[in-house]
Amino acid sequence: MFINKRITTRFFEKVNGGVINPGPGTLVDTTIVKDDGDRTFDFYMVANENPTSATAIPVHYQVAVNTTNLSKKEI
């Protein structure tokens, strides 16, 4: 697995007509990520708590080789 914290991608959540940072634990694993089946895939996760004065910075995870017997939906 490769982990990249130095990315320029940012996520926002629409709430009541406004825009806020997504909550900690937010996972993005569709639409903007690569999907090469169950063996290689990537996803973004907002792992930290909401910052009070800046945008939340997600972490980009890339699974190079999935050696488990689990599909990506089970991981």
C-alpha positions as CSV (number, residue, x, y, z in Angstrom):
1,M,0.0,0.0,0.0
2,F,1.2,3.5,-0.8
3,I,0.1,6.4,1.3
4,N,0.3,10.0,0.1
5,K,-0.4,12.9,2.4
6,R,1.0,15.6,0.1
7,I,-1.9,16.0,-2.3
8,T,-3.8,19.0,-3.6
9,T,-7.2,17.2,-3.6
10,R,-9.8,18.7,-1.2
11,F,-13.3,17.6,-0.4
12,F,-16.2,19.6,0.8
13,E,-19.7,18.7,2.1
14,K,-22.8,20.7,1.3
15,V,-25.0,21.2,4.4
16,N,-28.0,23.5,4.6
17,G,-26.9,25.5,1.5
18,G,-23.4,26.0,2.9
19,V,-20.1,24.2,2.4
20,I,-18.1,22.6,5.3
21,N,-15.3,20.2,5.8
22,P,-16.2,16.5,5.7
23,G,-16.2,14.8,9.0
24,P,-13.3,12.5,10.2
25,G,-13.6,9.0,8.7
26,T,-15.0,10.3,5.4
27,L,-14.1,7.8,2.7
28,V,-14.2,8.5,-1.1
29,D,-13.9,5.3,-3.1
30,T,-15.9,5.9,-6.2
31,T,-16.1,8.3,-9.1
32,I,-12.7,10.0,-8.9
33,V,-10.6,7.0,-8.1
34,K,-9.1,4.2,-10.3
35,D,-10.7,0.8,-10.2
36,D,-8.7,-2.1,-11.7
37,G,-10.8,-4.7,-9.9
38,D,-10.2,-6.3,-6.5
39,R,-6.4,-6.5,-6.7
40,T,-5.4,-2.9,-7.4
41,F,-7.4,0.1,-6.3
42,D,-7.2,3.5,-4.5
43,F,-9.3,5.6,-2.2
44,Y,-9.2,8.8,-0.2
45,M,-9.9,9.2,3.5
46,V,-10.2,12.2,5.8
47,A,-8.6,10.7,8.8
48,N,-8.2,13.7,11.1
49,E,-10.7,15.7,13.1
50,N,-12.2,18.8,11.5
51,P,-9.8,21.7,11.5
52,T,-11.2,25.0,12.8
53,S,-9.4,27.4,10.4
54,A,-8.5,25.5,7.3
55,T,-9.7,22.8,4.9
56,A,-9.5,19.2,5.8
57,I,-6.7,17.4,3.9
58,P,-7.5,13.9,2.9
59,V,-4.9,11.1,2.5
60,H,-4.7,9.2,-0.7
61,Y,-4.2,5.4,-0.3
62,Q,-3.2,3.2,-3.2
63,V,-3.4,-0.6,-2.8
64,A,-0.8,-1.9,-5.2
65,V,-1.5,-5.6,-4.6
66,N,-4.3,-7.1,-2.5
67,T,-3.0,-10.4,-1.2
68,T,-6.0,-11.1,0.9
69,N,-8.9,-13.3,-0.1
70,L,-11.2,-10.4,0.5
71,S,-12.8,-8.3,-2.3
72,K,-12.3,-4.5,-2.2
73,K,-15.9,-4.2,-1.0
74,E,-15.1,-6.4,2.0
75,I,-11.9,-4.6,3.0
